[in-house]
């Protein structure tokens, strides 16, 4: 079988497409033929060597996917399923391969109205966004939610989920093209940074009230601006660093309004919370309230082009490998 293997971590990581033997499942595990697998920012973090608890190479990346069950004691053979990540692609070989052995509790049925591409795009981005909004951000109905990087996979998912949960999302994007794409998720408002500033835009949209929750997958200087734009007792949830790992904050933005900065890591969230969240996400998908957007698809053989697309920061939502 084909597998995309990272042989050495680093900024110039060594990656090869290999032929490997068919894996054999143990008790409580399923063998799944992978049809599609997502390429995520997490994969960049792991291959660059920036995740301290990642397994030493060689490692197959990929934290989510979709496919068909070949063997399982829990799912009938031929069942269409979503492979939900956990430690896949981090401390255990992931979904960027033709066949994968996974614990049966990491599989959920593919919604009937979803393609394999959409199934592969559902779990990581929507689970991250859902938990960042609810578990970390503790959003409530009618609260204002600012979403940076709103056309990225997590940002786009966060807009859809915030609306589904009764909140009022503000999409923050960097260009006219991304503003058009963000509008398809029907946010309450859009801030186009090529024409407006974060602080000024949020103040105008919320009539000076500020946002209750800020989801920040971008980092850099925008984190400081987000923090300044929070309402009283607002919460900023940091979930990424696409624009840089360092920022400078004004402590008065924390003290005067009793705001919070919360670092998000799915690995620090109880398993039962994750499973409950995933079931709610599947329910929302089946009800048609959320749906992933696919930016582009690549066969495994074109992995260089796929990684290039991801690092360009031009991708609109998800990049998918077809396997």
N, C-alpha and C positions, 0 to 999 in steps of 0.2 A: 504493500500500500504506500501511497505518497504521504509525506509528512514534511512540513516546513520547520527546520530545526535551527535554533540559535546555538552556535558552537562556542561563541565567546562574547561576553558582554562588553559594553563600552560605547563611546560616541561613534566609533566605527565598528559596530558589532559584526561578527562573522555569522552569516546566515546561509544555509544550504537547503535545497530541496532533495530529500533522501527517499530511498525505498526501504521500508521497514516491514518486519513480520506482522501478521495479523495478531492483535492482542487477544488474550483470553480472560473472560470475566470470572471473578470469584463469587462466593455467596453474597447476595445483597447488591450485586453489581449488574449493570446492563451493558450489552454491546450495541452500539449505535453506529449506523452508517451516516456520516456527516454529509449533508447536502450543501449547507451554507454555514459560514462562520464569520463573525464580525471582526473587524480590525479596529481596536480602540486605543485611546491615549494611554491606557494602562500597559498595553503592549510596548509602547515607546519607552515608558518608565522602566519596565522590566529589562528590556534588551539593552538599555543604556547603563544598567547596573545601579540605578538609583533606588531600587527597592531592597532594603537590607535583608528582608526575610525571604527573598526569592531563592528558589532552588539553584544550586550551582549548575552551570551548563554541562552537557547539552540539555536543552529544554524546548519543547514545542509550545509556542505561545497560543493565545486564544482563550478568552474567558467566557464565551457564549457561542451558541450555534443552534442549528436545527437539523433534524434528519429523521431517519426511520429506524425503528428498533429491529435488530436482527436476533437478539436473544435477551430475555428478561423473565424473571419469575413473577413480575408484577404487571408488566405491560404486554399485551398480545404482540406477537411478531407482526411487523408491518405498521405498527402504530406510529403516527406522525407526532414528533415530540420537540419541545424546546429544551436545550441543554443549558441549565442555569449554573453559572460559573463557580461560586465558592472559591477554592484555591486553584482551579484549573488555569493553566498558563502562568502560574506563579510558583507554587511549590509542587505542582504535579503537571504532567504533560497535558496541554490544552487542546482546543478544537481545530487547530490548523492542520488537520490530518484527515485521511479518508475514513478511518474507523477509530472509535474511541471507546474505552471502558470507563464508565462513570457510576458512582453510587446511584441506585434507583431513586433515592429521595431528591436527586438533583435534576430529575426529569419532570416536566409538566406537559400535558397534552397541548398540541398546537391548536389555537383557536381555528374553528372550521373556515372562517372567512379570511384567514391569513395565509400568505404565501410563505415558503421556506425562508425567503430573504427577509420578510417582515418578522418572522419568528426569531431569526438570528439577531435581529436588531432590537428585540423587546426587553430582554431581561436586565442587562447591565445598565443601559442609559435610563430606562424607566424606573428600575429599582433604586439606582443612585438618586435620581431626582425625587422620587416618592419619599424615600427615607430622609433625604436632606430637608425636604419641605415639612414632613410630619414629625419624625423622630427627633431631628436636630433643631429644625426651625419652628416646630410646634405651631404651624399656621392654623388659623381659625377662619371661618367663613367671613367674607367681605374684607379681609385684610389685603393691603397692597403688598405685592411681591415683585421686587426688581430682579430680572434675570439677565445677567451678563452673558455674552457669547450665545445669544438666543437662537442662532441657527446651527450651533453645534449639536451633537446627538443628545447630550444631557440637557442643554438649554432648551432645545425644541420640546423635549419630553416634559421639562418642568413647566412650560407654558400650558401644554395640554392638561397636565395633571392639576396645576393650580386652578384652572377653570373647572375641571371636573370636581374638585374639592370645594368649590364655591368661593375661591379667592379671586383677586383682581391682578393678573400678571401684567407687568410692563416689560416688553422685549427691548433689550439694549443691543444694538448692532453697529457695525462700523461702516456700512456703505448703503447706497441706494438699492443695489441688487439684493443684499441681505435683508434690507427692510421689506422688500417685496416678498421674499421667501418667508420671513417671520410672520407676515400678515396672514399667511395661509393657516397658521395655528390660531388665528383670531384672538390675539391678546387684547387686553383692555386698551393699551396704548403702546406706541413704539417710540423709542429715542434713537435717532440716527446720528451717530457721533461725527459723521462728516458734516453735519449741519447744526448740531446742538451739543451741549455738555451734559454729563451725567447729573451734576448737582442742579443745574438750571432746569433741565428737563423734568427731573423728578419733582422739584418744587412746583413747577407749572402744572403738571398733571395731577398732583395730589393737593393742590391749593395750599402749598406750604406745610402740609401735615407731615410729609416724609413717608417712606416705605416702612412697613412693619417687619418684613423679612427680605434679606438680600441673598441671592444665590450667586456665588462668585466662583466660576470655574476658570477665570482668566488670571487673577492675581495682578502683580505689578502695581502700578500707581492707581489703577482703578479701584483697588481694595480700599484705599484711603478715601477716595471720593464716595464710594458706596457707604462707608462707615459714617461719613459726614452727613449723608442723606437719610439716615435712619430716623424714624419717629421715636418718641419716648418709649423706652423699654423694647426697642427694636433688636432684631437678631441678624447678624451677618454669618452666613454659613460658607466657609471656605472649602471648596471641593476641587480646586485645581490651580495650575500656575502657568497657563499657556503663554502669558505675557511676562513671566518672571517670578522667581521664588521669593524675592525680597520687596518689601514696601515700607513706607514710613507713615505712621499714624499720629494723629493729634490726640493725646490722652483725654483732653476735655470732651472729645466726641464720645468717649466711653463714660466719663464720670458725670457730665452734666445731664445726660439723658438716660443713665443707667442701662446702656446698651450692652450687648454681648457679642463676642467673636467666638465662633464655634468651629473647630476643625473637624471635618467629616472624614471618617474612614469606615467603610463597610465592614472591615475586619474587626472593628470594635463594637459591633452591634450584635445583640443576642440572636442566635439562630432562629428561635421561635418568632422573634419580631420580623426577621427577614422572610420567613415562610409565610407569615400572615400578610405581609406587604405584597409578596409575589402573588398570592391568591387574589388579593383585591385588584392588583394590576390586571391579571387575567380576566377578572370579572368586568372591569372597565373596558378592556379590549373587546370582549364578547358583546358588550352593550354598544359598541361603536363610539365610545367617548374618547378613546385615545387610539392613535395609529402611528407606527414608525414611518419615517420618510427615508428612502434609500437614495444616497447621493450617487453611488456608482458601484459596479461589481467588477471583480477581477478573478480570473482563474489563479490558482496557487502559483503557476509558472510565472505570472506577472506580479510577483510580490514586491519587486522594486518599485514599480509604478504605483502600487497601492500605498506603500509607505510614503512615497513622494507626495501623493495626493493628501494623505493625512497630515504630514508636516507642513504643507503649504498653507494651512489654515483657511483654505478656500472651500473645503468640503461643506456641503449642506447636510447636516445630520450624518447618517451612517455609511460607512464603506464596508462592503461585503465581499468575502471570498466565496466563489462558487466552486464546489469540490466534487 
